[in-house]
């Protein structure tokens, strides 16, 4: 296809989902229900944490912000997809595409940064229990959330700035249900070196640094648990990390799948499946993981239910 000048590209086509008319009602019902479950589940976590004094601790303070980030994360893609299914339109404006990409990176990176902060919180609680309340004071907790937000914002805006420098695109067809940043970079006509610099920079900030922080925290946690005198103490210490580890594995497992899928898989459909897992299934599963594996959250939800009934 002939290269198009950026000034003439006013919209992109999102071709990630099936255009079979018979599947549209099924897709609409499926993604609407998944979106509602995700939003309501994460709102319940936020409501339980904010209304229960027993949960006014750094761990649940970070969890409530993770739930809030998950709501915004899924809201950058699914509502637009649901509207597209209803209107039978796959078009998104150039400005809308850049905006969606910017918020997707912002809240996706925010998720990763908050998971790293939560790993640090568990490290302090297990390795330095006597100094936990002094170290994890309210001021530091707020600062960690703000730093996570501003790092995510920097990552998002730098990525957006790079895309704005592209002078032409090979095509306007995006084989996903949202403006996938990696696909926009592949569609750009810029040299491969620039694309690789962008991908490695984003991967380093949103992937390598948080994962390194999580690995370091859990290395220290495991070393501390191994020195515990009793098996009961070891189990109690590690059980507090179970929910967090489950979310970390789900988030980064699907995230790495999307990253590898965009670079290794030749089938756009497989890339779409990986994207659904990362952008929809992961935020939807987080409330279930924390509510089913965490006794404090379950107790808070029961107390909340008894007050409302």
C-alpha positions in Angstrom: 0.0 0.0 0.0 1.2 3.5 -0.8 2.6 5.4 2.2 0.3 8.0 3.6 1.4 11.3 4.9 0.4 11.8 8.6 -1.6 15.0 7.8 -3.9 12.8 5.6 -4.4 10.1 8.2 -7.3 11.2 10.3 -8.5 7.8 11.5 -7.5 4.1 12.1 -9.5 0.9 11.6 -9.6 -1.5 14.6 -10.0 -5.0 13.1 -9.2 -7.1 16.2 -12.6 -8.7 16.7 -14.7 -10.8 14.3 -17.0 -9.0 11.9 -19.4 -12.0 11.7 -22.9 -10.5 12.3 -24.0 -13.6 14.1 -21.2 -13.3 16.7 -21.9 -9.6 17.5 -24.6 -10.2 20.2 -22.4 -12.8 21.8 -19.4 -10.6 21.9 -21.5 -7.7 23.2 -22.9 -9.7 26.1 -19.5 -11.3 26.9 -17.4 -8.2 27.0 -20.2 -6.1 28.7 -20.5 -8.7 31.5 -16.7 -8.9 31.9 -16.5 -5.1 32.1 -19.3 -4.9 34.7 -17.8 -7.7 36.8 -14.4 -6.0 36.8 -15.7 -2.5 37.7 -18.0 -3.8 40.4 -15.5 -6.2 41.9 -12.8 -3.5 42.1 -15.2 -1.0 43.5 -16.2 -3.5 46.2 -12.5 -3.8 47.1 -12.1 0.0 47.3 -15.4 0.3 49.4 -14.4 -2.5 51.8 -10.9 -1.0 52.4 -12.2 2.6 52.8 -15.1 1.6 55.1 -13.3 -0.9 57.4 -10.9 0.6 60.0 -9.2 -2.8 60.3 -8.0 -2.4 56.7 -6.5 1.1 57.1 -3.0 -0.2 56.7 -0.4 0.4 54.0 -1.0 -3.0 52.3 -4.7 -2.3 51.7 -4.0 1.3 50.9 -1.9 0.2 48.0 -4.5 -2.5 47.1 -7.3 0.1 46.8 -5.2 2.2 44.4 -4.4 -1.0 42.4 -8.1 -1.6 42.1 -8.7 2.0 41.0 -5.9 1.7 38.4 -7.5 -1.6 37.1 -10.9 0.2 36.7 -9.2 2.9 34.6 -7.1 0.3 32.7 -10.0 -1.7 31.5 -12.1 1.4 30.8 -9.6 2.6 28.2 -10.4 -0.2 25.9 -13.7 -2.1 26.6 -16.3 0.7 26.5 -15.0 1.8 23.1 -15.1 -1.8 21.9 -18.7 -2.2 23.2 -19.8 1.0 21.4 -18.1 -0.3 18.2 -20.1 -3.5 18.4 -23.4 -1.7 18.8 -22.7 0.8 16.0 -21.0 -1.7 13.7 -18.2 0.8 13.4 -14.4 0.0 13.7 -13.2 3.6 13.2 -11.2 5.5 15.7 -9.9 9.0 15.1 -6.2 9.7 15.0 -6.5 11.8 18.2 -8.7 9.3 19.8 -6.2 6.5 19.0 -3.3 8.5 20.6 -5.4 9.3 23.6 -6.4 5.7 24.1 -2.8 4.5 23.7 -1.6 7.1 26.2 -4.1 6.1 28.9 -3.4 2.4 28.2 0.3 2.8 28.9 -0.3 5.1 31.9 -2.6 2.7 33.8 -0.8 -0.5 32.6 2.5 0.9 33.9 0.7 2.1 37.0 -0.4 -1.5 37.7 3.2 -2.7 37.5 4.5 0.1 39.7 1.9 -0.5 42.4 2.6 -4.3 42.4 6.3 -3.4 43.0 5.4 -1.0 45.8 3.2 -3.8 47.3 6.1 -6.2 47.1 8.3 -3.6 49.0 5.5 -3.3 51.6 5.6 -7.1 52.2 9.4 -7.0 52.4 9.3 -4.4 55.1 6.5 -6.2 57.0 8.3 -9.6 57.0 12.0 -8.6 57.2 11.6 -5.5 59.5 8.4 -6.1 61.4 9.4 -4.0 64.5 10.0 -1.0 62.3 7.1 -1.5 59.9 4.9 1.2 61.2 7.8 3.7 61.3 9.0 2.9 57.8 5.7 2.6 56.1 4.2 5.8 57.5 1.3 7.5 55.7 3.6 10.1 54.2 5.8 7.5 52.6 2.8 5.5 51.3 1.3 8.6 49.6 4.7 9.4 48.1 5.1 5.9 46.7 1.7 6.1 45.0 2.5 9.6 43.6 6.0 8.5 42.4 4.3 5.4 40.7 1.8 7.7 39.0 4.4 10.2 37.7 6.8 7.5 36.4 3.8 5.9 34.6 2.8 9.4 33.3 6.4 10.0 32.0 6.4 6.6 30.3 3.1 7.3 28.7 3.9 10.8 27.5 7.3 9.8 26.1 5.7 7.0 24.2 3.1 9.4 22.9 5.7 12.0 21.9 7.7 9.4 19.9 4.5 8.4 18.0 3.8 12.0 17.2 7.2 12.3 15.5 6.2 9.7 12.9 5.6 11.4 9.5 3.8 8.5 7.8 2.1 5.2 8.2 2.2 2.1 6.0 -1.5 1.3 6.7 -4.4 2.5 8.8 -5.6 -1.0 9.8 -4.8 -2.0 13.4 -5.4 -5.8 14.0 -6.6 -5.4 17.5 -9.7 -4.1 19.4 -7.8 -1.1 20.6 -4.9 1.1 19.6 -2.1 -1.3 20.4 1.2 0.7 20.9 3.3 -2.1 19.4 1.2 -2.3 16.3 1.2 1.5 15.8 5.0 1.3 15.9 5.0 -1.4 13.3 2.7 0.6 11.1 5.0 3.6 11.2 7.4 4.2 8.3 10.3 5.3 10.6 13.5 3.3 10.6 13.8 0.1 12.7 16.3 1.6 15.0 13.9 4.2 16.3 11.2 1.6 16.8 13.6 -0.7 18.8 14.7 2.2 21.0 11.1 3.0 21.8 10.1 -0.6 22.5 13.2 -1.2 24.7 12.7 2.0 26.6 9.1 1.2 27.4 9.9 -2.4 28.2 12.6 -1.2 30.6 10.4 1.2 32.5 7.2 -0.7 32.6 8.7 -4.2 32.7 12.3 -4.7 33.8 12.5 -2.2 36.6 9.3 -3.3 38.4 10.1 -7.0 37.9 13.6 -6.4 39.3 12.1 -4.7 42.4 9.6 -7.5 42.9 12.3 -10.2 42.6 14.6 -8.4 45.0 11.9 -8.0 47.6 10.9 -11.6 47.4 14.5 -12.8 47.5 14.8 -10.9 50.8 11.4 -12.2 52.0 12.3 -15.9 51.2 15.7 -15.5 52.9 14.0 -14.1 56.0 11.3 -16.8 56.0 13.9 -19.6 55.8 15.5 -18.3 59.0 12.1 -18.4 60.9 12.4 -21.0 63.8 9.0 -22.6 63.4 7.1 -24.0 60.4 4.0 -22.2 61.6 5.8 -18.9 61.5 7.1 -19.6 58.0 3.6 -20.4 56.7 2.0 -17.3 58.3 4.7 -15.1 56.9 4.4 -16.5 53.4 0.6 -16.7 53.4 0.5 -12.9 53.5 2.2 -12.8 50.1 0.0 -15.4 48.4 -2.5 -13.1 46.9 0.1 -10.6 45.8 2.2 -13.3 44.1 -0.9 -14.6 42.3 -1.6 -11.2 40.9 2.0 -10.6 39.9 2.1 -13.9 38.0 -1.2 -13.2 36.3 -0.2 -9.6 35.4 3.3 -10.2 34.1 2.5 -13.6 32.6 -0.1 -12.2 30.3 1.9 -9.0 29.8 5.0 -10.9 28.6 2.6 -13.0 26.4 1.4 -9.8 24.7 4.9 -8.5 24.3 6.2 -11.8 22.8 3.1 -12.1 20.8 3.6 -8.8 19.1 7.2 -9.7 18.1 7.1 -13.5 17.5 3.5 -14.5 16.5 2.6 -14.1 12.8 -1.1 -14.5 13.5 -3.0 -11.3 14.4 -5.7 -13.4 16.0 -3.3 -14.9 18.5 -2.1 -11.5 19.4 -5.7 -10.4 20.0 -6.3 -13.3 22.4 -3.2 -12.4 24.4 -4.3 -8.8 24.5 -7.7 -9.8 25.9 -6.0 -11.8 28.6 -3.8 -8.8 29.5 -6.3 -5.9 29.3 -9.5 -7.6 30.4 -9.1 -10.9 32.2 -6.3 -9.7 34.5 -8.2 -6.7 35.9 -11.3 -8.9 36.2 -9.4 -11.6 38.2 -7.7 -9.4 40.7 -10.7 -8.8 43.0 -11.5 -12.5 43.0 -7.9 -13.4 43.9 -7.8 -10.9 46.8 -11.3 -11.7 48.1 -11.0 -15.5 47.9 -7.4 -15.8 49.3 -7.5 -13.0 51.8 -9.4 -13.4 55.1 -9.3 -9.7 56.0 -11.0 -8.7 52.7 -13.6 -11.5 53.1 -14.3 -10.4 56.7 -14.6 -6.7 55.6 -17.0 -7.7 52.8 -19.1 -9.7 55.2 -19.3 -6.7 57.6 -20.1 -4.4 54.7 -22.9 -6.7 53.6 -24.3 -7.0 57.1 -24.4 -3.2 57.5 -26.3 -2.7 54.1 -28.8 -5.5 54.6 
